[in-house]
Amino acid sequence: MRIKEFQQLIADKYKQRDSLRGTPKTFMWFVEEIGELATALADEKTTQKEKEEEFADILAWLCTLANINDVDIEKACEKYTKGDVKGFK
């Protein structure tokens, strides 16, 4: 599945509800998911499946944020795929 397809899947399922919530509150959900991933990565008892679930949650919430802000993530990533990034940030 391409990023664009996943982003559209998330839009189809959640965009209407997420748009009503708005960017600030949606961003807080995204940050909460990042915290859950941080906890999972720090805990040696976390299974691979649990880590994968947390990564998937972050990607889904990132797509939600992009959707409600009219950002095409795949297009935005072209700066990396076309070699437009110079050096390290």
SERO-745650 format. One record per atom (N, C-alpha, C): residue number from 1; residue in three letters; x, y, z; atom name. Coordinates in steps of 0.02 Angstrom, whole numbers, plus 50000, padded with zeros to 5 digits. Layout:
# SERO-745650
+-----+--------+-------+-------+-------+-------+
! num ! residu !     x !     y !     z ! atome !
+-----+--------+-------+-------+-------+-------+
! NUM !    ALA !     X !     Y !     Z !    CA !
...
+-----+--------+-------+-------+-------+-------+
//
This chain:
# SERO-745650
+-----+--------+-------+-------+-------+-------+
! num ! residu !     x !     y !     z ! atome !
+-----+--------+-------+-------+-------+-------+
!   1 !    MET ! 50042 ! 49941 ! 50000 !     N !
!   1 !    MET ! 50000 ! 50000 ! 50000 !    CA !
!   1 !    MET ! 50044 ! 50062 ! 50000 !     C !
!   2 !    ARG ! 50028 ! 50108 ! 49958 !     N !
!   2 !    ARG ! 50065 ! 50172 ! 49955 !    CA !
!   2 !    ARG ! 50041 ! 50218 ! 50011 !     C !
!   3 !    ILE ! 50083 ! 50266 ! 50029 !     N !
!   3 !    ILE ! 50065 ! 50314 ! 50081 !    CA !
!   3 !    ILE ! 49999 ! 50349 ! 50062 !     C !
!   4 !    LYS ! 49993 ! 50369 ! 50000 !     N !
!   4 !    LYS ! 49933 ! 50404 ! 49976 !    CA !
!   4 !    LYS ! 49870 ! 50362 ! 49988 !     C !
!   5 !    GLU ! 49875 ! 50297 ! 49976 !     N !
!   5 !    GLU ! 49818 ! 50252 ! 49985 !    CA !
!   5 !    GLU ! 49800 ! 50246 ! 50059 !     C !
!   6 !    PHE ! 49850 ! 50241 ! 50101 !     N !
!   6 !    PHE ! 49837 ! 50237 ! 50173 !    CA !
!   6 !    PHE ! 49807 ! 50301 ! 50199 !     C !
!   7 !    GLN ! 49834 ! 50358 ! 50176 !     N !
!   7 !    GLN ! 49807 ! 50422 ! 50197 !    CA !
!   7 !    GLN ! 49733 ! 50429 ! 50175 !     C !
!   8 !    GLN ! 49717 ! 50405 ! 50116 !     N !
!   8 !    GLN ! 49647 ! 50408 ! 50092 !    CA !
!   8 !    GLN ! 49603 ! 50361 ! 50133 !     C !
!   9 !    LEU ! 49628 ! 50303 ! 50151 !     N !
!   9 !    LEU ! 49590 ! 50257 ! 50193 !    CA !
!   9 !    LEU ! 49572 ! 50290 ! 50259 !     C !
!  10 !    ILE ! 49621 ! 50324 ! 50289 !     N !
!  10 !    ILE ! 49610 ! 50358 ! 50353 !    CA !
!  10 !    ILE ! 49560 ! 50416 ! 50343 !     C !
!  11 !    ALA ! 49566 ! 50452 ! 50288 !     N !
!  11 !    ALA ! 49519 ! 50507 ! 50273 !    CA !
!  11 !    ALA ! 49448 ! 50481 ! 50266 !     C !
!  12 !    ASP ! 49441 ! 50427 ! 50228 !     N !
!  12 !    ASP ! 49374 ! 50399 ! 50217 !    CA !
!  12 !    ASP ! 49341 ! 50379 ! 50283 !     C !
!  13 !    LYS ! 49380 ! 50353 ! 50328 !     N !
!  13 !    LYS ! 49353 ! 50327 ! 50390 !    CA !
!  13 !    LYS ! 49345 ! 50381 ! 50444 !     C !
!  14 !    TYR ! 49391 ! 50429 ! 50448 !     N !
!  14 !    TYR ! 49393 ! 50474 ! 50505 !    CA !
!  14 !    TYR ! 49390 ! 50549 ! 50492 !     C !
!  15 !    LYS ! 49398 ! 50571 ! 50429 !     N !
!  15 !    LYS ! 49407 ! 50643 ! 50417 !    CA !
!  15 !    LYS ! 49349 ! 50686 ! 50441 !     C !
!  16 !    GLN ! 49288 ! 50664 ! 50431 !     N !
!  16 !    GLN ! 49232 ! 50705 ! 50452 !    CA !
!  16 !    GLN ! 49234 ! 50718 ! 50527 !     C !
!  17 !    ARG ! 49242 ! 50665 ! 50566 !     N !
!  17 !    ARG ! 49245 ! 50672 ! 50639 !    CA !
!  17 !    ARG ! 49307 ! 50711 ! 50661 !     C !
!  18 !    ASP ! 49364 ! 50696 ! 50630 !     N !
!  18 !    ASP ! 49425 ! 50729 ! 50650 !    CA !
!  18 !    ASP ! 49425 ! 50803 ! 50632 !     C !
!  19 !    SER ! 49393 ! 50821 ! 50578 !     N !
!  19 !    SER ! 49388 ! 50892 ! 50559 !    CA !
!  19 !    SER ! 49349 ! 50931 ! 50612 !     C !
!  20 !    LEU ! 49298 ! 50900 ! 50639 !     N !
!  20 !    LEU ! 49258 ! 50933 ! 50691 !    CA !
!  20 !    LEU ! 49300 ! 50944 ! 50755 !     C !
!  21 !    ARG ! 49344 ! 50896 ! 50769 !     N !
!  21 !    ARG ! 49387 ! 50902 ! 50828 !    CA !
!  21 !    ARG ! 49437 ! 50958 ! 50819 !     C !
!  22 !    GLY ! 49462 ! 50967 ! 50758 !     N !
!  22 !    GLY ! 49509 ! 51021 ! 50744 !    CA !
!  22 !    GLY ! 49581 ! 51000 ! 50754 !     C !
!  23 !    THR ! 49625 ! 51042 ! 50728 !     N !
!  23 !    THR ! 49697 ! 51027 ! 50730 !    CA !
!  23 !    THR ! 49726 ! 51026 ! 50801 !     C !
!  24 !    PRO ! 49713 ! 51076 ! 50843 !     N !
!  24 !    PRO ! 49746 ! 51074 ! 50909 !    CA !
!  24 !    PRO ! 49730 ! 51011 ! 50950 !     C !
!  25 !    LYS ! 49667 ! 50991 ! 50953 !     N !
!  25 !    LYS ! 49649 ! 50932 ! 50992 !    CA !
!  25 !    LYS ! 49674 ! 50868 ! 50958 !     C !
!  26 !    THR ! 49671 ! 50867 ! 50892 !     N !
!  26 !    THR ! 49697 ! 50808 ! 50856 !    CA !
!  26 !    THR ! 49772 ! 50802 ! 50866 !     C !
!  27 !    PHE ! 49807 ! 50858 ! 50866 !     N !
!  27 !    PHE ! 49879 ! 50856 ! 50878 !    CA !
!  27 !    PHE ! 49894 ! 50828 ! 50948 !     C !
!  28 !    MET ! 49853 ! 50844 ! 50997 !     N !
!  28 !    MET ! 49863 ! 50816 ! 51064 !    CA !
!  28 !    MET ! 49854 ! 50740 ! 51064 !     C !
!  29 !    TRP ! 49807 ! 50714 ! 51026 !     N !
!  29 !    TRP ! 49800 ! 50641 ! 51019 !    CA !
!  29 !    TRP ! 49863 ! 50612 ! 50989 !     C !
!  30 !    PHE ! 49889 ! 50646 ! 50938 !     N !
!  30 !    PHE ! 49950 ! 50623 ! 50904 !    CA !
!  30 !    PHE ! 50009 ! 50621 ! 50954 !     C !
!  31 !    VAL ! 50016 ! 50673 ! 50993 !     N !
!  31 !    VAL ! 50069 ! 50675 ! 51043 !    CA !
!  31 !    VAL ! 50061 ! 50620 ! 51095 !     C !
!  32 !    GLU ! 49999 ! 50606 ! 51114 !     N !
!  32 !    GLU ! 49987 ! 50551 ! 51161 !    CA !
!  32 !    GLU ! 50011 ! 50485 ! 51131 !     C !
!  33 !    GLU ! 49999 ! 50475 ! 51067 !     N !
!  33 !    GLU ! 50022 ! 50413 ! 51033 !    CA !
!  33 !    GLU ! 50098 ! 50410 ! 51031 !     C !
!  34 !    ILE ! 50130 ! 50466 ! 51022 !     N !
!  34 !    ILE ! 50204 ! 50468 ! 51023 !    CA !
!  34 !    ILE ! 50228 ! 50447 ! 51092 !     C !
!  35 !    GLY ! 50194 ! 50470 ! 51144 !     N !
!  35 !    GLY ! 50212 ! 50451 ! 51212 !    CA !
!  35 !    GLY ! 50205 ! 50376 ! 51223 !     C !
!  36 !    GLU ! 50152 ! 50347 ! 51194 !     N !
!  36 !    GLU ! 50142 ! 50275 ! 51200 !    CA !
!  36 !    GLU ! 50197 ! 50237 ! 51164 !     C !
!  37 !    LEU ! 50219 ! 50262 ! 51107 !     N !
!  37 !    LEU ! 50275 ! 50230 ! 51072 !    CA !
!  37 !    LEU ! 50338 ! 50236 ! 51113 !     C !
!  38 !    ALA ! 50350 ! 50294 ! 51141 !     N !
!  38 !    ALA ! 50410 ! 50304 ! 51182 !    CA !
!  38 !    ALA ! 50412 ! 50255 ! 51240 !     C !
!  39 !    THR ! 50355 ! 50246 ! 51272 !     N !
!  39 !    THR ! 50350 ! 50198 ! 51327 !    CA !
!  39 !    THR ! 50363 ! 50127 ! 51303 !     C !
!  40 !    ALA ! 50334 ! 50110 ! 51247 !     N !
!  40 !    ALA ! 50343 ! 50042 ! 51219 !    CA !
!  40 !    ALA ! 50416 ! 50029 ! 51202 !     C !
!  41 !    LEU ! 50449 ! 50079 ! 51173 !     N !
!  41 !    LEU ! 50519 ! 50070 ! 51153 !    CA !
!  41 !    LEU ! 50566 ! 50066 ! 51213 !     C !
!  42 !    ALA ! 50547 ! 50099 ! 51267 !     N !
!  42 !    ALA ! 50589 ! 50100 ! 51327 !    CA !
!  42 !    ALA ! 50581 ! 50037 ! 51369 !     C !
!  43 !    ASP ! 50526 ! 50002 ! 51360 !     N !
!  43 !    ASP ! 50512 ! 49943 ! 51400 !    CA !
!  43 !    ASP ! 50537 ! 49881 ! 51364 !     C !
!  44 !    GLU ! 50585 ! 49847 ! 51394 !     N !
!  44 !    GLU ! 50614 ! 49787 ! 51364 !    CA !
!  44 !    GLU ! 50564 ! 49731 ! 51356 !     C !
!  45 !    LYS ! 50508 ! 49733 ! 51393 !     N !
!  45 !    LYS ! 50458 ! 49680 ! 51390 !    CA !
!  45 !    LYS ! 50408 ! 49691 ! 51333 !     C !
!  46 !    THR ! 50411 ! 49747 ! 51300 !     N !
!  46 !    THR ! 50365 ! 49761 ! 51245 !    CA !
!  46 !    THR ! 50379 ! 49713 ! 51188 !     C !
!  47 !    THR ! 50326 ! 49682 ! 51163 !     N !
!  47 !    THR ! 50334 ! 49635 ! 51107 !    CA !
!  47 !    THR ! 50341 ! 49672 ! 51041 !     C !
!  48 !    GLN ! 50365 ! 49638 ! 50992 !     N !
!  48 !    GLN ! 50371 ! 49667 ! 50925 !    CA !
!  48 !    GLN ! 50302 ! 49688 ! 50899 !     C !
!  49 !    LYS ! 50252 ! 49647 ! 50911 !     N !
!  49 !    LYS ! 50184 ! 49662 ! 50890 !    CA !
!  49 !    LYS ! 50159 ! 49727 ! 50922 !     C !
!  50 !    GLU ! 50173 ! 49736 ! 50986 !     N !
!  50 !    GLU ! 50152 ! 49797 ! 51021 !    CA !
!  50 !    GLU ! 50187 ! 49858 ! 50993 !     C !
!  51 !    LYS ! 50251 ! 49852 ! 50977 !     N !
!  51 !    LYS ! 50288 ! 49907 ! 50946 !    CA !
!  51 !    LYS ! 50258 ! 49925 ! 50878 !     C !
!  52 !    GLU ! 50244 ! 49874 ! 50838 !     N !
!  52 !    GLU ! 50214 ! 49885 ! 50772 !    CA !
!  52 !    GLU ! 50147 ! 49921 ! 50778 !     C !
!  53 !    GLU ! 50107 ! 49902 ! 50827 !     N !
!  53 !    GLU ! 50042 ! 49934 ! 50838 !    CA !
!  53 !    GLU ! 50051 ! 50008 ! 50854 !     C !
!  54 !    GLU ! 50100 ! 50025 ! 50895 !     N !
!  54 !    GLU ! 50112 ! 50095 ! 50912 !    CA !
!  54 !    GLU ! 50136 ! 50135 ! 50852 !     C !
!  55 !    PHE ! 50180 ! 50105 ! 50812 !     N !
!  55 !    PHE ! 50202 ! 50139 ! 50751 !    CA !
!  55 !    PHE ! 50143 ! 50151 ! 50704 !     C !
!  56 !    ALA ! 50100 ! 50101 ! 50698 !     N !
!  56 !    ALA ! 50041 ! 50108 ! 50655 !    CA !
!  56 !    ALA ! 49995 ! 50163 ! 50680 !     C !
!  57 !    ASP ! 49985 ! 50167 ! 50745 !     N !
!  57 !    ASP ! 49943 ! 50219 ! 50773 !    CA !
!  57 !    ASP ! 49970 ! 50288 ! 50758 !     C !
!  58 !    ILE ! 50036 ! 50296 ! 50764 !     N !
!  58 !    ILE ! 50066 ! 50361 ! 50749 !    CA !
!  58 !    ILE ! 50057 ! 50379 ! 50675 !     C !
!  59 !    LEU ! 50066 ! 50331 ! 50631 !     N !
!  59 !    LEU ! 50057 ! 50345 ! 50560 !    CA !
!  59 !    LEU ! 49985 ! 50365 ! 50545 !     C !
!  60 !    ALA ! 49937 ! 50330 ! 50577 !     N !
!  60 !    ALA ! 49867 ! 50346 ! 50566 !    CA !
!  60 !    ALA ! 49850 ! 50417 ! 50591 !     C !
!  61 !    TRP ! 49875 ! 50435 ! 50649 !     N !
!  61 !    TRP ! 49861 ! 50502 ! 50675 !    CA !
!  61 !    TRP ! 49898 ! 50555 ! 50635 !     C !
!  62 !    LEU ! 49957 ! 50540 ! 50609 !     N !
!  62 !    LEU ! 49992 ! 50587 ! 50565 !    CA !
!  62 !    LEU ! 49951 ! 50599 ! 50502 !     C !
!  63 !    CYS ! 49923 ! 50545 ! 50475 !     N !
!  63 !    CYS ! 49880 ! 50552 ! 50415 !    CA !
!  63 !    CYS ! 49819 ! 50594 ! 50431 !     C !
!  64 !    THR ! 49790 ! 50583 ! 50490 !     N !
!  64 !    THR ! 49732 ! 50623 ! 50510 !    CA !
!  64 !    THR ! 49750 ! 50697 ! 50513 !     C !
!  65 !    LEU ! 49806 ! 50713 ! 50544 !     N !
!  65 !    LEU ! 49828 ! 50783 ! 50546 !    CA !
!  65 !    LEU ! 49839 ! 50811 ! 50477 !     C !
!  66 !    ALA ! 49870 ! 50773 ! 50434 !     N !
!  66 !    ALA ! 49881 ! 50795 ! 50365 !    CA !
!  66 !    ALA ! 49814 ! 50805 ! 50330 !     C !
!  67 !    ASN ! 49768 ! 50759 ! 50338 !     N !
!  67 !    ASN ! 49703 ! 50764 ! 50304 !    CA !
!  67 !    ASN ! 49665 ! 50827 ! 50324 !     C !
!  68 !    ILE ! 49663 ! 50842 ! 50388 !     N !
!  68 !    ILE ! 49624 ! 50900 ! 50410 !    CA !
!  68 !    ILE ! 49660 ! 50966 ! 50397 !     C !
!  69 !    ASN ! 49723 ! 50960 ! 50374 !     N !
!  69 !    ASN ! 49761 ! 51020 ! 50356 !    CA !
!  69 !    ASN ! 49778 ! 51021 ! 50281 !     C !
!  70 !    ASP ! 49743 ! 50979 ! 50242 !     N !
!  70 !    ASP ! 49751 ! 50976 ! 50169 !    CA !
!  70 !    ASP ! 49823 ! 50966 ! 50146 !     C !
!  71 !    VAL ! 49857 ! 50920 ! 50179 !     N !
!  71 !    VAL ! 49926 ! 50904 ! 50161 !    CA !
!  71 !    VAL ! 49928 ! 50833 ! 50134 !     C !
!  72 !    ASP ! 49956 ! 50825 ! 50075 !     N !
!  72 !    ASP ! 49966 ! 50759 ! 50045 !    CA !
!  72 !    ASP ! 50035 ! 50735 ! 50068 !     C !
!  73 !    ILE ! 50037 ! 50687 ! 50113 !     N !
!  73 !    ILE ! 50100 ! 50665 ! 50143 !    CA !
!  73 !    ILE ! 50148 ! 50638 ! 50090 !     C !
!  74 !    GLU ! 50121 ! 50599 ! 50044 !     N !
!  74 !    GLU ! 50165 ! 50570 ! 49992 !    CA !
!  74 !    GLU ! 50198 ! 50626 ! 49952 !     C !
!  75 !    LYS ! 50160 ! 50677 ! 49935 !     N !
!  75 !    LYS ! 50188 ! 50734 ! 49897 !    CA !
!  75 !    LYS ! 50238 ! 50772 ! 49940 !     C !
!  76 !    ALA ! 50221 ! 50781 ! 50004 !     N !
!  76 !    ALA ! 50266 ! 50816 ! 50049 !    CA !
!  76 !    ALA ! 50333 ! 50780 ! 50056 !     C !
!  77 !    CYS ! 50332 ! 50713 ! 50052 !     N !
!  77 !    CYS ! 50393 ! 50673 ! 50059 !    CA !
!  77 !    CYS ! 50437 ! 50675 ! 49997 !     C !
!  78 !    GLU ! 50413 ! 50706 ! 49944 !     N !
!  78 !    GLU ! 50454 ! 50710 ! 49883 !    CA !
!  78 !    GLU ! 50519 ! 50747 ! 49895 !     C !
!  79 !    LYS ! 50521 ! 50790 ! 49945 !     N !
!  79 !    LYS ! 50584 ! 50825 ! 49959 !    CA !
!  79 !    LYS ! 50639 ! 50774 ! 49975 !     C !
!  80 !    TYR ! 50620 ! 50716 ! 50002 !     N !
!  80 !    TYR ! 50669 ! 50663 ! 50016 !    CA !
!  80 !    TYR ! 50679 ! 50618 ! 49956 !     C !
!  81 !    THR ! 50627 ! 50602 ! 49921 !     N !
!  81 !    THR ! 50633 ! 50555 ! 49865 !    CA !
!  81 !    THR ! 50665 ! 50588 ! 49804 !     C !
!  82 !    LYS ! 50662 ! 50653 ! 49798 !     N !
!  82 !    LYS ! 50692 ! 50689 ! 49741 !    CA !
!  82 !    LYS ! 50761 ! 50716 ! 49757 !     C !
!  83 !    GLY ! 50785 ! 50702 ! 49817 !     N !
!  83 !    GLY ! 50852 ! 50723 ! 49835 !    CA !
!  83 !    GLY ! 50859 ! 50797 ! 49852 !     C !
!  84 !    ASP ! 50805 ! 50828 ! 49874 !     N !
!  84 !    ASP ! 50807 ! 50900 ! 49889 !    CA !
!  84 !    ASP ! 50832 ! 50915 ! 49959 !     C !
!  85 !    VAL ! 50846 ! 50864 ! 49998 !     N !
!  85 !    VAL ! 50871 ! 50874 ! 50066 !    CA !
!  85 !    VAL ! 50947 ! 50873 ! 50064 !     C !
!  86 !    LYS ! 50976 ! 50927 ! 50088 !     N !
!  86 !    LYS ! 51049 ! 50932 ! 50090 !    CA !
!  86 !    LYS ! 51072 ! 50930 ! 50163 !     C !
!  87 !    GLY ! 51120 ! 50888 ! 50177 !     N !
!  87 !    GLY ! 51148 ! 50885 ! 50245 !    CA !
!  87 !    GLY ! 51101 ! 50854 ! 50295 !     C !
!  88 !    PHE ! 51113 ! 50870 ! 50358 !     N !
!  88 !    PHE ! 51074 ! 50843 ! 50412 !    CA !
!  88 !    PHE ! 51041 ! 50900 ! 50450 !     C !
!  89 !    LYS ! 50984 ! 50884 ! 50479 !     N !
!  89 !    LYS ! 50950 ! 50935 ! 50520 !    CA !
!  89 !    LYS ! 50955 ! 50916 ! 50592 !     C !
+-----+--------+-------+-------+-------+-------+
//
